Amino acid sequence: MLNEINHSPPRTAIPPDRWEKIAHSLKFSNRELQIVQQLFAGGSEADTGRALGISSHTVHTHLGRLYRKLNVHGCSGLFLRVFDAYVADLNASTTDDESHNETALMSRDRARH
């Protein structure tokens, strides 16, 4: 029997604010995202099932579909794809910040002249 179902994302190496962007770029459903977050936090399929209120068999089925969707052959491949999406998002954010800063500096310089 489940004592309590935990619907908040677990703590992982990836900050909470980045997960939504990763899920969007990899086309994860909400449930797929929840499962991946649980696994990233170190949970087993059984732990993940308990945390989400589903069976470990259902977690296993979701993982099989995720592996096919991402064209990977296991959890290591899944983790690599997620980290690749995370790094791509970081790079895009850094580029956006640099562009924003350059635009702000150019606008400020124009205002001075």
VOZA-901213 format. One record per residue: z, x, y of N, C-alpha, C in turn; chain. Coordinates in Angstrom, 3 decimals. Example, Ala and Ser with C-alpha at 12.3 -4.5 7.8 and 13.67 -1.06 7.14 Angstrom:
<vofi n_pz="7.800" n_px="13.190" n_py="-5.690" ca_pz="7.800" ca_px="12.300" ca_py="-4.500" c_pz="7.800" c_px="13.200" c_py="-3.300" cadena="A"/>
<vofi n_pz="7.080" n_px="12.850" n_py="-2.250" ca_pz="7.140" ca_px="13.670" ca_py="-1.060" c_pz="7.870" c_px="12.900" c_py="0.030" cadena="A"/>
//
This chain:
<vofi n_pz="0.000" n_px="0.842" n_py="-1.174" ca_pz="0.000" ca_px="0.000" ca_py="0.000" c_pz="0.000" c_px="0.888" c_py="1.237" cadena="A"/>
<vofi n_pz="-0.771" n_px="0.496" n_py="2.219" ca_pz="-0.846" ca_px="1.262" ca_py="3.458" c_pz="0.312" c_px="0.878" c_py="4.374" cadena="A"/>
<vofi n_pz="0.988" n_px="1.904" n_py="4.902" ca_pz="2.040" ca_px="1.630" ca_py="5.872" c_pz="1.443" c_px="1.269" c_py="7.220" cadena="A"/>
<vofi n_pz="0.491" n_px="2.075" n_py="7.652" ca_pz="-0.124" ca_px="1.837" ca_py="8.947" c_pz="-1.486" c_px="2.506" c_py="8.961" cadena="A"/>
<vofi n_pz="-2.460" n_px="1.828" n_py="9.517" ca_pz="-3.796" ca_px="2.397" ca_py="9.630" c_pz="-3.898" c_px="3.064" c_py="10.985" cadena="A"/>
<vofi n_pz="-4.304" n_px="4.331" n_py="10.984" ca_pz="-4.416" ca_px="5.106" ca_py="12.210" c_pz="-5.847" c_px="5.024" c_py="12.728" cadena="A"/>
<vofi n_pz="-6.043" n_px="4.350" n_py="13.870" ca_pz="-7.381" ca_px="4.206" ca_py="14.432" c_pz="-7.661" c_px="5.190" c_py="15.554" cadena="A"/>
<vofi n_pz="-6.664" n_px="5.970" n_py="15.962" ca_pz="-6.921" ca_px="6.963" ca_py="16.998" c_pz="-7.492" c_px="8.215" c_py="16.349" cadena="A"/>
<vofi n_pz="-8.419" n_px="8.896" n_py="17.065" ca_pz="-9.015" ca_px="10.089" ca_py="16.466" c_pz="-7.976" c_px="11.185" c_py="16.260" cadena="A"/>
<vofi n_pz="-8.073" n_px="11.899" n_py="15.164" ca_pz="-7.128" ca_px="12.985" ca_py="14.909" c_pz="-7.446" c_px="14.178" c_py="15.808" cadena="A"/>
<vofi n_pz="-6.499" n_px="15.088" n_py="15.933" ca_pz="-6.720" ca_px="16.319" ca_py="16.709" c_pz="-7.615" c_px="17.252" c_py="15.908" cadena="A"/>
<vofi n_pz="-8.658" n_px="17.741" n_py="16.563" ca_pz="-9.576" ca_px="18.669" ca_py="15.922" c_pz="-9.905" c_px="19.789" c_py="16.893" cadena="A"/>
<vofi n_pz="-10.698" n_px="20.762" n_py="16.432" ca_pz="-11.132" ca_px="21.870" ca_py="17.276" c_pz="-12.075" c_px="21.392" c_py="18.376" cadena="A"/>
<vofi n_pz="-12.653" n_px="20.235" n_py="18.195" ca_pz="-13.564" ca_px="19.668" ca_py="19.194" c_pz="-12.760" c_px="18.714" c_py="20.072" cadena="A"/>
<vofi n_pz="-12.819" n_px="18.912" n_py="21.395" ca_pz="-12.049" ca_px="18.037" ca_py="22.297" c_pz="-12.485" c_px="16.574" c_py="22.174" cadena="A"/>
<vofi n_pz="-11.539" n_px="15.658" n_py="22.355" ca_pz="-11.834" ca_px="14.230" ca_py="22.202" c_pz="-12.994" c_px="13.732" c_py="23.063" cadena="A"/>
<vofi n_pz="-13.128" n_px="14.260" n_py="24.275" ca_pz="-14.178" ca_px="13.770" ca_py="25.167" c_pz="-15.580" c_px="14.178" c_py="24.733" cadena="A"/>
<vofi n_pz="-15.706" n_px="15.091" n_py="23.781" ca_pz="-17.025" ca_px="15.548" ca_py="23.316" c_pz="-17.536" c_px="14.783" c_py="22.104" cadena="A"/>
<vofi n_pz="-16.641" n_px="14.109" n_py="21.394" ca_pz="-17.044" ca_px="13.441" ca_py="20.152" c_pz="-18.089" c_px="12.357" c_py="20.375" cadena="A"/>
<vofi n_pz="-17.952" n_px="11.598" n_py="21.452" ca_pz="-18.896" ca_px="10.503" ca_py="21.700" c_pz="-20.312" c_px="11.048" c_py="21.902" cadena="A"/>
<vofi n_pz="-20.428" n_px="12.160" n_py="22.617" ca_pz="-21.737" ca_px="12.774" ca_py="22.844" c_pz="-22.324" c_px="13.319" c_py="21.543" cadena="A"/>
<vofi n_pz="-21.475" n_px="13.907" n_py="20.724" ca_pz="-21.923" ca_px="14.414" ca_py="19.422" c_pz="-22.417" c_px="13.247" c_py="18.565" cadena="A"/>
<vofi n_pz="-21.630" n_px="12.174" n_py="18.531" ca_pz="-22.005" ca_px="10.997" ca_py="17.739" c_pz="-23.338" c_px="10.435" c_py="18.213" cadena="A"/>
<vofi n_pz="-23.535" n_px="10.401" n_py="19.515" ca_pz="-24.791" ca_px="9.885" ca_py="20.058" c_pz="-25.959" c_px="10.791" c_py="19.671" cadena="A"/>
<vofi n_pz="-25.784" n_px="12.097" n_py="19.812" ca_pz="-26.896" ca_px="13.008" ca_py="19.521" c_pz="-27.245" c_px="13.040" c_py="18.034" cadena="A"/>
<vofi n_pz="-26.258" n_px="12.836" n_py="17.167" ca_pz="-26.506" ca_px="12.843" ca_py="15.722" c_pz="-26.694" c_px="11.430" c_py="15.163" cadena="A"/>
<vofi n_pz="-26.646" n_px="10.431" n_py="16.039" ca_pz="-26.863" ca_px="9.031" ca_py="15.654" c_pz="-25.845" c_px="8.537" c_py="14.611" cadena="A"/>
<vofi n_pz="-24.575" n_px="8.897" n_py="14.821" ca_pz="-23.504" ca_px="8.434" ca_py="13.944" c_pz="-23.128" c_px="7.002" c_py="14.303" cadena="A"/>
<vofi n_pz="-22.835" n_px="6.214" n_py="13.278" ca_pz="-22.217" ca_px="4.905" ca_py="13.520" c_pz="-20.753" c_px="5.169" c_py="13.888" cadena="A"/>
<vofi n_pz="-20.062" n_px="4.134" n_py="14.354" ca_pz="-18.638" ca_px="4.294" ca_py="14.673" c_pz="-17.855" c_px="4.747" c_py="13.448" cadena="A"/>
<vofi n_pz="-18.150" n_px="4.156" n_py="12.301" ca_pz="-17.421" ca_px="4.507" ca_py="11.081" c_pz="-17.733" c_px="5.937" c_py="10.652" cadena="A"/>
<vofi n_pz="-18.997" n_px="6.334" n_py="10.746" ca_pz="-19.357" ca_px="7.718" ca_py="10.399" c_pz="-18.608" c_px="8.695" c_py="11.297" cadena="A"/>
<vofi n_pz="-18.521" n_px="8.382" n_py="12.572" ca_pz="-17.787" ca_px="9.242" ca_py="13.502" c_pz="-16.322" c_px="9.342" c_py="13.102" cadena="A"/>
<vofi n_pz="-15.703" n_px="8.216" n_py="12.771" ca_pz="-14.298" ca_px="8.227" ca_py="12.351" c_pz="-14.097" c_px="9.104" c_py="11.116" cadena="A"/>
<vofi n_pz="-15.001" n_px="8.997" n_py="10.175" ca_pz="-14.893" ca_px="9.781" ca_py="8.944" c_pz="-15.044" c_px="11.264" c_py="9.237" cadena="A"/>
<vofi n_pz="-16.037" n_px="11.624" n_py="10.038" ca_pz="-16.261" ca_px="13.037" ca_py="10.373" c_pz="-15.058" c_px="13.597" c_py="11.123" cadena="A"/>
<vofi n_pz="-14.496" n_px="12.828" n_py="12.039" ca_pz="-13.316" ca_px="13.297" ca_py="12.776" c_pz="-12.143" c_px="13.550" c_py="11.835" cadena="A"/>
<vofi n_pz="-11.950" n_px="12.656" n_py="10.883" ca_pz="-10.853" ca_px="12.836" ca_py="9.924" c_pz="-11.067" c_px="14.098" c_py="9.089" cadena="A"/>
<vofi n_pz="-12.300" n_px="14.318" n_py="8.662" ca_pz="-12.592" ca_px="15.511" ca_py="7.861" c_pz="-12.418" c_px="16.776" c_py="8.689" cadena="A"/>
<vofi n_pz="-12.823" n_px="16.744" n_py="9.957" ca_pz="-12.650" ca_px="17.897" ca_py="10.827" c_pz="-11.184" c_px="18.225" c_py="11.044" cadena="A"/>
<vofi n_pz="-10.332" n_px="17.206" n_py="10.957" ca_pz="-8.896" ca_px="17.415" ca_py="11.113" c_pz="-8.262" c_px="17.951" c_py="9.834" cadena="A"/>
<vofi n_pz="-9.085" n_px="18.135" n_py="8.803" ca_pz="-8.581" ca_px="18.715" ca_py="7.565" c_pz="-8.266" c_px="17.711" c_py="6.476" cadena="A"/>
<vofi n_pz="-8.610" n_px="16.461" n_py="6.700" ca_pz="-8.322" ca_px="15.438" ca_py="5.703" c_pz="-9.289" c_px="15.479" c_py="4.532" cadena="A"/>
<vofi n_pz="-8.795" n_px="15.120" n_py="3.373" ca_pz="-9.640" ca_px="14.970" ca_py="2.189" c_pz="-10.289" c_px="13.586" c_py="2.252" cadena="A"/>
<vofi n_pz="-11.148" n_px="13.292" n_py="1.292" ca_pz="-11.737" ca_px="11.955" ca_py="1.232" c_pz="-10.636" c_px="10.906" c_py="1.050" cadena="A"/>
<vofi n_pz="-9.648" n_px="11.218" n_py="0.220" ca_pz="-8.547" ca_px="10.278" ca_py="-0.005" c_pz="-7.720" c_px="10.094" c_py="1.268" cadena="A"/>
<vofi n_pz="-7.403" n_px="11.209" n_py="1.963" ca_pz="-6.654" ca_px="11.128" ca_py="3.221" c_pz="-7.417" c_px="10.310" c_py="4.253" cadena="A"/>
<vofi n_pz="-8.725" n_px="10.560" n_py="4.324" ca_pz="-9.577" ca_px="9.857" ca_py="5.282" c_pz="-9.584" c_px="8.363" c_py="4.985" cadena="A"/>
<vofi n_pz="-9.726" n_px="8.017" n_py="3.728" ca_pz="-9.688" ca_px="6.610" ca_py="3.338" c_pz="-8.384" c_px="5.949" c_py="3.726" cadena="A"/>
<vofi n_pz="-7.277" n_px="6.616" n_py="3.437" ca_pz="-5.964" ca_px="6.056" ca_py="3.791" c_pz="-5.847" c_px="5.872" c_py="5.305" cadena="A"/>
<vofi n_pz="-6.276" n_px="6.883" n_py="6.073" ca_pz="-6.168" ca_px="6.812" ca_py="7.536" c_pz="-7.015" c_px="5.687" c_py="8.122" cadena="A"/>
<vofi n_pz="-8.143" n_px="5.399" n_py="7.484" ca_pz="-9.066" ca_px="4.397" ca_py="8.017" c_pz="-8.950" c_px="3.035" c_py="7.324" cadena="A"/>
<vofi n_pz="-8.110" n_px="2.963" n_py="6.317" ca_pz="-7.919" ca_px="1.694" ca_py="5.618" c_pz="-9.069" c_px="1.318" c_py="4.708" cadena="A"/>
<vofi n_pz="-9.739" n_px="2.328" n_py="4.150" ca_pz="-10.844" ca_px="2.108" ca_py="3.214" c_pz="-10.604" c_px="2.968" c_py="1.981" cadena="A"/>
<vofi n_pz="-11.343" n_px="2.721" n_py="0.928" ca_pz="-11.151" ca_px="3.504" ca_py="-0.295" c_pz="-11.814" c_px="4.879" c_py="-0.166" cadena="A"/>
<vofi n_pz="-11.353" n_px="5.805" n_py="-0.977" ca_pz="-11.974" ca_px="7.138" ca_py="-0.984" c_pz="-13.413" c_px="7.031" c_py="-1.490" cadena="A"/>
<vofi n_pz="-13.683" n_px="6.056" n_py="-2.346" ca_pz="-15.053" ca_px="5.835" ca_py="-2.821" c_pz="-15.971" c_px="5.438" c_py="-1.654" cadena="A"/>
<vofi n_pz="-15.466" n_px="4.590" n_py="-0.763" ca_pz="-16.249" ca_px="4.191" ca_py="0.414" c_pz="-16.488" c_px="5.396" c_py="1.323" cadena="A"/>
<vofi n_pz="-15.472" n_px="6.232" n_py="1.489" ca_pz="-15.637" ca_px="7.463" ca_py="2.278" c_pz="-16.723" c_px="8.327" c_py="1.645" cadena="A"/>
<vofi n_pz="-16.670" n_px="8.474" n_py="0.331" ca_pz="-17.652" ca_px="9.279" ca_py="-0.397" c_pz="-19.071" c_px="8.721" c_py="-0.194" cadena="A"/>
<vofi n_pz="-19.212" n_px="7.401" n_py="-0.230" ca_pz="-20.512" ca_px="6.765" ca_py="-0.008" c_pz="-21.019" c_px="7.044" c_py="1.400" cadena="A"/>
<vofi n_pz="-20.149" n_px="6.906" n_py="2.385" ca_pz="-20.529" ca_px="7.205" ca_py="3.770" c_pz="-20.971" c_px="8.668" c_py="3.905" cadena="A"/>
<vofi n_pz="-20.240" n_px="9.561" n_py="3.261" ca_pz="-20.597" ca_px="10.982" ca_py="3.343" c_pz="-21.966" c_px="11.255" c_py="2.732" cadena="A"/>
<vofi n_pz="-22.257" n_px="10.632" n_py="1.604" ca_pz="-23.570" ca_px="10.800" ca_py="0.979" c_pz="-24.682" c_px="10.362" c_py="1.914" cadena="A"/>
<vofi n_pz="-24.450" n_px="9.254" n_py="2.598" ca_pz="-25.454" ca_px="8.763" ca_py="3.557" c_pz="-25.568" c_px="9.696" c_py="4.756" cadena="A"/>
<vofi n_pz="-24.436" n_px="10.215" n_py="5.202" ca_pz="-24.462" ca_px="11.177" ca_py="6.310" c_pz="-25.230" c_px="12.442" c_py="5.930" cadena="A"/>
<vofi n_pz="-25.001" n_px="12.935" n_py="4.724" ca_pz="-25.697" ca_px="14.144" ca_py="4.269" c_pz="-27.209" c_px="13.911" c_py="4.267" cadena="A"/>
<vofi n_pz="-27.621" n_px="12.743" n_py="3.773" ca_pz="-29.064" ca_px="12.432" ca_py="3.771" c_pz="-29.597" c_px="12.283" c_py="5.195" cadena="A"/>
<vofi n_pz="-28.845" n_px="11.600" n_py="6.030" ca_pz="-29.261" ca_px="11.377" ca_py="7.418" c_pz="-29.462" c_px="12.712" c_py="8.143" cadena="A"/>
<vofi n_pz="-28.563" n_px="13.656" n_py="7.908" ca_pz="-28.606" ca_px="14.945" ca_py="8.599" c_pz="-29.372" c_px="16.010" c_py="7.821" cadena="A"/>
<vofi n_pz="-29.839" n_px="15.631" n_py="6.631" ca_pz="-30.577" ca_px="16.557" ca_py="5.774" c_pz="-29.754" c_px="17.813" c_py="5.453" cadena="A"/>
<vofi n_pz="-28.507" n_px="17.577" n_py="5.036" ca_pz="-27.619" ca_px="18.663" ca_py="4.622" c_pz="-27.169" c_px="18.380" c_py="3.192" cadena="A"/>
<vofi n_pz="-26.554" n_px="19.375" n_py="2.576" ca_pz="-26.197" ca_px="19.246" ca_py="1.164" c_pz="-24.703" c_px="19.261" c_py="0.889" cadena="A"/>
<vofi n_pz="-23.909" n_px="19.059" n_py="1.894" ca_pz="-22.476" ca_px="19.029" ca_py="1.666" c_pz="-21.702" c_px="19.094" c_py="2.968" cadena="A"/>
<vofi n_pz="-20.402" n_px="19.170" n_py="2.813" ca_pz="-19.510" ca_px="19.151" ca_py="3.973" c_pz="-19.743" c_px="20.355" c_py="4.893" cadena="A"/>
<vofi n_pz="-20.026" n_px="21.509" n_py="4.320" ca_pz="-20.286" ca_px="22.688" ca_py="5.154" c_pz="-21.499" c_px="22.470" c_py="6.045" cadena="A"/>
<vofi n_pz="-22.552" n_px="21.914" n_py="5.487" ca_pz="-23.748" ca_px="21.612" ca_py="6.268" c_pz="-23.466" c_px="20.572" c_py="7.340" cadena="A"/>
<vofi n_pz="-22.666" n_px="19.572" n_py="7.000" ca_pz="-22.266" ca_px="18.555" ca_py="7.969" c_pz="-21.511" c_px="19.198" c_py="9.127" cadena="A"/>
<vofi n_pz="-20.542" n_px="20.055" n_py="8.798" ca_pz="-19.758" ca_px="20.722" ca_py="9.834" c_pz="-20.645" c_px="21.580" c_py="10.731" cadena="A"/>
<vofi n_pz="-21.599" n_px="22.287" n_py="10.138" ca_pz="-22.507" ca_px="23.113" ca_py="10.943" c_pz="-23.335" c_px="22.261" c_py="11.895" cadena="A"/>
<vofi n_pz="-23.842" n_px="21.137" n_py="11.413" ca_pz="-24.640" ca_px="20.258" ca_py="12.279" c_pz="-23.795" c_px="19.717" c_py="13.428" cadena="A"/>
<vofi n_pz="-22.543" n_px="19.345" n_py="13.145" ca_pz="-21.656" ca_px="18.834" ca_py="14.193" c_pz="-21.363" c_px="19.932" c_py="15.208" cadena="A"/>
<vofi n_pz="-21.069" n_px="21.139" n_py="14.737" ca_pz="-20.800" ca_px="22.241" ca_py="15.666" c_pz="-22.051" c_px="22.595" c_py="16.475" cadena="A"/>
<vofi n_pz="-23.218" n_px="22.534" n_py="15.861" ca_pz="-24.466" ca_px="22.768" ca_py="16.608" c_pz="-24.612" c_px="21.747" c_py="17.740" cadena="A"/>
<vofi n_pz="-24.315" n_px="20.481" n_py="17.440" ca_pz="-24.406" ca_px="19.433" ca_py="18.467" c_pz="-23.366" c_px="19.668" c_py="19.563" cadena="A"/>
<vofi n_pz="-22.186" n_px="20.132" n_py="19.171" ca_pz="-21.115" ca_px="20.424" ca_py="20.136" c_pz="-21.535" c_px="21.565" c_py="21.066" cadena="A"/>
<vofi n_pz="-22.065" n_px="22.635" n_py="20.493" ca_pz="-22.501" ca_px="23.783" ca_py="21.303" c_pz="-23.664" c_px="23.377" c_py="22.213" cadena="A"/>
<vofi n_pz="-24.593" n_px="22.586" n_py="21.709" ca_pz="-25.709" ca_px="22.116" ca_py="22.536" c_pz="-25.191" c_px="21.295" c_py="23.709" cadena="A"/>
<vofi n_pz="-24.181" n_px="20.467" n_py="23.464" ca_pz="-23.594" ca_px="19.667" ca_py="24.537" c_pz="-22.890" c_px="20.565" c_py="25.548" cadena="A"/>
<vofi n_pz="-22.182" n_px="21.577" n_py="25.063" ca_pz="-21.519" ca_px="22.519" ca_py="25.972" c_pz="-22.542" c_px="23.234" c_py="26.841" cadena="A"/>
<vofi n_pz="-23.623" n_px="23.694" n_py="26.215" ca_pz="-24.678" ca_px="24.388" ca_py="26.960" c_pz="-25.306" c_px="23.467" c_py="28.000" cadena="A"/>
<vofi n_pz="-25.551" n_px="22.221" n_py="27.629" ca_pz="-26.137" ca_px="21.263" ca_py="28.564" c_pz="-25.174" c_px="20.992" c_py="29.719" cadena="A"/>
<vofi n_pz="-23.884" n_px="20.871" n_py="29.416" ca_pz="-22.886" ca_px="20.630" ca_py="30.456" c_pz="-22.802" c_px="21.813" c_py="31.406" cadena="A"/>
<vofi n_pz="-22.845" n_px="23.021" n_py="30.866" ca_pz="-22.794" ca_px="24.227" ca_py="31.687" c_pz="-24.021" c_px="24.297" c_py="32.579" cadena="A"/>
<vofi n_pz="-25.188" n_px="24.013" n_py="32.032" ca_pz="-26.427" ca_px="24.022" ca_py="32.804" c_pz="-26.379" c_px="22.960" c_py="33.889" cadena="A"/>
<vofi n_pz="-25.889" n_px="21.761" n_py="33.565" ca_pz="-25.765" ca_px="20.689" ca_py="34.553" c_pz="-24.806" c_px="21.089" c_py="35.674" cadena="A"/>
<vofi n_pz="-23.663" n_px="21.710" n_py="35.296" ca_pz="-22.690" ca_px="22.153" ca_py="36.299" c_pz="-23.301" c_px="23.204" c_py="37.212" cadena="A"/>
<vofi n_pz="-24.039" n_px="24.159" n_py="36.616" ca_pz="-24.660" ca_px="25.209" ca_py="37.417" c_pz="-25.706" c_px="24.615" c_py="38.352" cadena="A"/>
<vofi n_pz="-26.504" n_px="23.678" n_py="37.859" ca_pz="-27.509" ca_px="23.016" ca_py="38.697" c_pz="-26.843" c_px="22.269" c_py="39.838" cadena="A"/>
<vofi n_pz="-25.768" n_px="21.556" n_py="39.520" ca_pz="-25.045" ca_px="20.802" ca_py="40.534" c_pz="-24.490" c_px="21.758" c_py="41.594" cadena="A"/>
<vofi n_pz="-23.900" n_px="22.865" n_py="41.158" ca_pz="-23.342" ca_px="23.840" ca_py="42.097" c_pz="-24.424" c_px="24.447" c_py="42.973" cadena="A"/>
<vofi n_pz="-25.579" n_px="24.787" n_py="42.377" ca_pz="-26.681" ca_px="25.354" ca_py="43.151" c_pz="-27.203" c_px="24.351" c_py="44.169" cadena="A"/>
<vofi n_pz="-27.326" n_px="23.096" n_py="43.772" ca_pz="-27.798" ca_px="22.049" ca_py="44.683" c_pz="-26.806" c_px="21.864" c_py="45.824" cadena="A"/>
<vofi n_pz="-25.533" n_px="21.874" n_py="45.513" ca_pz="-24.506" ca_px="21.724" ca_py="46.551" c_pz="-24.558" c_px="22.891" c_py="47.522" cadena="A"/>
<vofi n_pz="-24.723" n_px="24.108" n_py="47.016" ca_pz="-24.811" ca_px="25.282" ca_py="47.885" c_pz="-26.047" c_px="25.215" c_py="48.771" cadena="A"/>
<vofi n_pz="-27.181" n_px="24.805" n_py="48.203" ca_pz="-28.417" ca_px="24.703" ca_py="48.980" c_pz="-28.262" c_px="23.639" c_py="50.065" cadena="A"/>
<vofi n_pz="-27.641" n_px="22.525" n_py="49.759" ca_pz="-27.424" ca_px="21.462" ca_py="50.738" c_pz="-26.508" c_px="21.949" c_py="51.849" cadena="A"/>
<vofi n_pz="-25.465" n_px="22.673" n_py="51.479" ca_pz="-24.544" ca_px="23.205" ca_py="52.470" c_pz="-25.246" c_px="24.200" c_py="53.385" cadena="A"/>
<vofi n_pz="-26.083" n_px="25.073" n_py="52.787" ca_pz="-26.820" ca_px="26.058" ca_py="53.584" c_pz="-27.788" c_px="25.377" c_py="54.540" cadena="A"/>
<vofi n_pz="-28.448" n_px="24.328" n_py="54.095" ca_pz="-29.382" ca_px="23.589" ca_py="54.955" c_pz="-28.625" c_px="22.927" c_py="56.121" cadena="A"/>
<vofi n_pz="-27.426" n_px="22.432" n_py="55.834" ca_pz="-26.638" ca_px="21.771" ca_py="56.867" c_pz="-26.203" c_px="22.758" c_py="57.942" cadena="A"/>
<vofi n_pz="-26.014" n_px="23.998" n_py="57.574" ca_pz="-25.582" ca_px="25.035" ca_py="58.530" c_pz="-26.716" c_px="25.405" c_py="59.486" cadena="A"/>
<vofi n_pz="-27.968" n_px="25.274" n_py="59.048" ca_pz="-29.099" ca_px="25.722" ca_py="59.869" c_pz="-29.600" c_px="24.673" c_py="60.745" cadena="A"/>
//
